[in-house]
Amino acid sequence: MPFSGTENITLIGMPGVGKSTLGVVLAKVLNLDFLDTDLLIQQRARKTLQQIIDEEGRERFVARENNALSNLSCERTLISTGGSAVYSAEAMEHLRALGPIIYLKTTTEDLASHLGTFESRGVISLKNDVLDLASLHAERAPLYERYADVVVDIAGLTVREALSKILAALDAYDDRRGL
């Protein structure tokens, strides 16, 4: 199913849900470019996400992420965001203007089996100084739901199964929009 038009597709969701992995595969299937915004932020800062957080703090990290996302200019690109992208309303509204936003939803248990530890991953919480997966998931899930045009529950699915479910959800979304 080739993707037509100049729209982009943005993936949001928790760290470890598979935004980058599924994003690359989805971009290939839909003949889109691929952009990982975490890598973009790292390249611009010449630091890892964790170094930015450690050296500059959470607020500065969110400001960097907001700046990177709010100023994206691309066409026909699959955009994989960092899990914390939803902390910036400005960035999320800009991404929405670029094309549909897909929330890759899963369970805390599924994330725990894929993610391992947060150490050195560049993960932040705006509410808690101590990170734990369950509280971070509870903090972010309502934000993901708020900004998503499409929600796809991929808990327990293989990459192939998740890809099929995402493609079906995109078809249904296009049908609702009359495309």
N, C-alpha and C positions, 0 to 999 in steps of 0.2 A: 504494500500500500504506500505509494509515494505521497509525500506531503506536498500540497500545492500552496501557492501564495508566498507571501513574504513574512508571514508570522513566525515567531519563535515559539518554543515550548519551554517552560521552566519547570524543573522538578524541585519540590521542597519536601522536607521530612527530617526525621531524627538522624544524627550521626550513626552510621552503620546500617542504615536501611537499604542502601544500594543505589543511591542517586547517581554516583559516578559510574558504577558498573553497568547499571541499567541504562543510564544516559548514553554511554558510548554505543551500546548495542542498538538502542532505539534510534540514535542519530544515523547509524548505518542503514537500518531498515527503512527509515523515512528520507534518506538522502539529505540529511542536514549536517551543518557544521556542529562541532561540539565545543562547549566552553565550560570549564570547571572554575567557578568563581573563587574557590579557596586557593587554587593555584595562581589565579590572577592577582589576588591580594598578596600572596607570598612573593610573587615575582616583583611586584611594585615596591614592596617593603624590603626586599632582599633578606627576608627573615621568614622563619616558619611561623605558622599561626601561634604556636605555643610561645615562641620568643616574643612576638608582638604583645601577647597577653601578659607575659611575665614582666616585660620591660616597660610597657606603656599602660597597662591596666585594661579592665573590661570595657570601660566607657570609650577609650580611644580605639580599641579594637572594633567596637560597634560603629564608631564614626568612620573608620577606614572602610569597613564593609559597606556601610550605607553609601559612602562616596563612590566606591567601585560599582555597586549595583545601580545606583541612581543615575550614573553617567554612561551606562552600557548603551552602545549603539551597534546593533547587529540585525541581520535578516537571515531567516532560514537557519536558525541556530538552536540546538538543544542546549539549554542552560542548566547546569547542575549547580545549585547554590549550597553554601554551607548551612548547617542546621540552624544557625543563629540568624539567618537572613530575616526571619520574621520579627525580629526585635526592632526593625526599622520600617515604619509605615510608609515613609517616603520611598524607600527602595522597593517595597512590595507593590505600591501603586504604579511605579515606573515599570516594573516587570509585567504587571497586568496589562499595561498599555502596549507592551511588546508582543503579547500573545497569551494563550491559556497557561494557567498555573496548575500543575498536577501535584497533589499531596500524596506521597507514597506512605500509606498508613500501615502500621504494624503494631505488635504487642511489645510490652516491655520485656517479656520472656524471650521473644524472638530476637530482639535487639541484643539482649545479654548474651545469647548464644553466638552472635556474629561479632559483637563489638569488643569484648574483653574489657580492657581498662581505658580510662580517659587520659591517663598520663601521656603527656607529649602529643596529644591529638589536637589540641587547640580548641577545646570545648569550654563554653562559658554558660553561666546561669546569671540572670539579672536579679534573681531573688535570693539565691543561696551562695554562701561562700564555699561551702563544702558540696562537692558534686556527688550525687548518686543518681543512677539511671532512672529509678522510679519517679523521683521528684522532678527531675529535668523533663521527663516525658510528660508528666502531669502539667508542668509549667508551659510547655510549648504546644501541646496538642490543640488547645483552643485557638492558638494563633494560626497554626497550620490550617485548621478548619475554616477560620475566618477568611483567609486569603486565597483558598483553593477554589478554582473553577471546577475542578474534577478531583474527586477523592477515590483512590484505588487502594483497597486493602490487599496487601501482598504478604501478609503473615503466613509463614510456613511454606511459601511457594518457591519453586526453583526459578532461576533466571528466565528460562523458557516460558514457564507458566505465568510469571509476573509480566513478561513482555506481552504475551497474548492478552492478558487482562487489561494492560495499559492501552494496547491498540484498540481493543473493543470499547473501552471507555472513551477514547478519543473519537472513534466513529460515532458513538452515541452523542457525545458533546457536539460534534459537527452537525449531526442530524437536528439537534435542538436549535442550533443557530441557523439552520437552513442552508448549510454548505454542502 
